[in-house]
Amino acid sequence: MSAEEPEQIENETAPGEQNPELMIKHPLQNMWSLWFYKNDRTKSWEENLMEIITFDTVEDFWALYNHLEVVSKIPVGCDYALFKHGIKPMWEDTRNKQGGRWLLNVQKSQRNSDLNNYWLEILLCLIGEAFGEHSDDVCGAVVQIRNKGDKLAVWTADVKHHDSIMKIGQIIKERLNLHPRNMIGYEAHADTQVKTGSVAKCRFTL
């Protein structure tokens, strides 16, 4: 070992000094909050809904995602939701009240093959503002694990914004690489709240 080497090592590890590249994070356009709904029948619906964490950089998203249980492994009856910070994943929130959701029904047989990829792709669409000029209309997304089949939904702010709704739906189908015969439907939250059967009427389908 030469005489210079110990001094060089000391300089590289000097306290308070960090590689600048390691300190720079990539900010997202919006701040996002992850929610978890736990199906505990002894509690009210709202008590079961928990805000887990809020993040606003690409690195913090991946740190969170890599530590989360993948969606196909969470218990039946539970949900994940990712919404813009300040918006709760519930119809009653003022930012959601006038809106609706694009809904994709995922068969149980697809839970282990497709669901995780679909959900990750939806998350990347949200945080990456993949809906372009229509991203302001997007409130968040929900994935629900259910016995009869799982549900993926992207929530939008206003059912009157027809052009934005249709464009958002088209981008969802493209990004998830859905077969043309695999239809998604858009439901208004107001219709879902007053539905008489198990399915609300779709305002639009793609």
C-alpha positions in Angstrom: 0.0 0.0 0.0 1.4 3.4 -1.0 1.6 6.3 1.4 -1.1 8.2 -0.6 -3.8 5.5 -0.3 -4.8 5.9 3.4 -5.1 9.6 2.9 -7.3 9.1 -0.2 -9.6 6.7 1.6 -9.9 9.2 4.5 -11.0 11.9 2.1 -13.6 9.7 0.4 -15.3 8.9 3.7 -14.9 12.3 5.3 -17.9 12.9 7.6 -20.6 15.1 6.2 -19.6 14.4 2.6 -21.9 12.5 0.3 -21.8 11.7 -3.4 -24.2 14.4 -4.8 -25.8 11.9 -7.2 -27.0 9.9 -4.2 -28.7 12.9 -2.7 -30.8 13.9 -5.8 -34.3 12.5 -6.0 -36.7 12.8 -8.9 -39.8 14.8 -7.8 -43.2 13.7 -9.0 -45.7 16.2 -10.3 -48.1 15.4 -7.5 -47.9 14.1 -4.0 -49.6 10.7 -3.6 -50.9 8.8 -0.6 -51.3 5.0 -0.3 -54.3 3.7 1.5 -55.1 0.2 2.8 -58.6 -1.1 3.5 -58.7 -4.0 6.0 -61.8 -6.1 6.1 -62.5 -6.1 9.8 -66.2 -6.6 10.4 -66.1 -5.3 13.9 -65.2 -1.8 12.6 -67.0 0.7 10.4 -66.0 1.1 6.8 -64.2 4.3 7.5 -62.4 2.9 10.5 -61.1 0.1 8.3 -59.6 2.6 5.9 -56.0 3.5 6.8 -53.6 6.0 5.2 -50.3 4.3 5.1 -47.8 6.7 3.6 -47.4 9.8 1.4 -44.6 10.2 -1.1 -43.6 12.7 -3.8 -40.4 11.3 -5.5 -39.8 8.4 -7.9 -37.3 6.8 -5.5 -39.7 6.9 -2.5 -42.4 5.3 -4.7 -40.1 2.3 -5.5 -38.9 2.1 -1.9 -42.5 1.8 -0.9 -43.6 -0.6 -3.7 -40.6 -3.0 -3.0 -41.6 -3.3 0.7 -45.3 -3.8 0.1 -47.0 -7.1 -0.1 -47.9 -7.6 -3.7 -51.6 -7.1 -4.4 -52.3 -10.8 -5.3 -51.1 -11.8 -1.8 -53.3 -9.4 0.3 -56.3 -11.0 2.1 -59.6 -11.4 0.3 -61.8 -8.4 1.2 -58.9 -6.0 1.4 -58.1 -3.0 -0.9 -55.1 -0.9 -1.9 -55.8 2.6 -3.1 -53.4 5.3 -4.4 -54.8 8.8 -4.5 -53.5 12.3 -4.9 -52.6 13.6 -1.4 -55.6 15.2 0.2 -58.2 13.1 -1.6 -59.7 10.2 0.4 -60.6 7.0 -1.6 -64.3 7.4 -0.9 -67.3 8.6 -2.9 -68.1 11.3 -0.2 -64.8 13.2 -0.7 -65.6 16.5 -2.3 -63.1 15.8 -5.1 -64.7 12.5 -6.0 -68.4 13.3 -5.4 -69.1 14.4 -9.0 -66.9 11.8 -10.6 -66.8 8.1 -11.4 -64.5 5.3 -12.2 -63.2 3.2 -15.1 -63.6 -0.4 -13.9 -61.8 -3.5 -15.0 -63.0 -6.8 -13.6 -60.2 -9.3 -13.2 -61.0 -13.0 -13.0 -59.7 -15.0 -10.1 -57.7 -17.1 -12.5 -55.8 -14.0 -13.5 -54.9 -13.1 -9.9 -51.5 -14.7 -10.0 -50.8 -14.1 -13.7 -52.0 -10.6 -14.5 -53.2 -8.7 -11.5 -49.9 -7.6 -10.0 -48.7 -6.3 -13.4 -52.0 -4.5 -14.1 -51.8 -2.8 -10.7 -48.2 -1.7 -11.1 -48.9 -0.4 -14.5 -51.8 1.7 -13.2 -49.6 3.0 -10.4 -47.0 4.1 -12.9 -49.6 5.7 -15.1 -50.8 7.8 -12.0 -47.4 8.9 -10.7 -46.0 9.4 -14.2 -48.9 11.6 -15.3 -49.4 9.2 -18.3 -52.8 10.7 -19.0 -51.2 13.9 -20.2 -53.5 17.0 -20.3 -56.2 14.8 -18.7 -54.1 13.9 -15.6 -55.8 16.7 -13.6 -59.1 14.8 -14.0 -57.6 11.7 -12.3 -58.1 11.4 -8.6 -56.6 7.9 -7.9 -57.0 4.2 -8.3 -58.3 1.3 -6.2 -57.6 -2.5 -6.4 -60.0 -4.8 -4.6 -59.4 -8.4 -3.8 -62.7 -10.3 -3.8 -63.9 -13.9 -3.8 -65.9 -13.6 -7.0 -63.1 -11.8 -8.8 -60.9 -8.8 -8.3 -61.6 -5.2 -9.4 -59.3 -2.5 -10.7 -60.6 1.1 -10.9 -59.3 4.5 -11.9 -61.3 7.3 -10.4 -61.9 10.6 -12.2 -63.2 13.9 -10.9 -66.2 14.8 -13.0 -68.6 12.7 -15.1 -69.3 15.7 -17.3 -65.7 15.7 -18.7 -66.6 13.2 -21.4 -63.5 13.8 -23.6 -61.1 13.4 -20.7 -62.9 10.3 -19.5 -62.8 8.6 -22.9 -59.1 9.5 -23.4 -58.2 8.2 -19.9 -60.1 4.9 -20.6 -58.2 4.5 -23.9 -54.8 5.0 -22.3 -55.7 2.5 -19.5 -56.6 -0.1 -22.2 -53.4 0.6 -24.1 -51.1 0.5 -21.1 -52.6 -2.7 -19.7 -52.4 -4.2 -23.2 -56.0 -5.4 -22.9 -57.5 -7.4 -25.8 -60.1 -5.4 -27.7 -62.8 -7.8 -26.5 -61.8 -7.2 -22.9 -64.2 -4.4 -22.1 -63.9 -1.8 -19.4 -66.9 0.3 -18.3 -67.2 3.8 -16.7 -69.6 4.1 -13.8 -70.6 7.3 -12.1 -70.2 7.2 -8.3 -73.8 8.5 -8.0 -75.1 5.5 -10.0 -72.9 3.1 -8.0 -74.4 4.4 -4.7 -78.0 3.8 -5.7 -77.5 0.6 -7.7 -80.2 -2.0 -7.1 -78.2 -5.1 -8.4 -74.6 -6.0 -8.0 -73.6 -3.9 -11.1 -74.1 -0.2 -11.7 -75.1 1.0 -15.2 -72.0 2.0 -17.3 -72.1 5.5 -18.7 -69.4 4.5 -21.2 -67.7 1.3 -22.4 -64.4 0.7 -24.2 
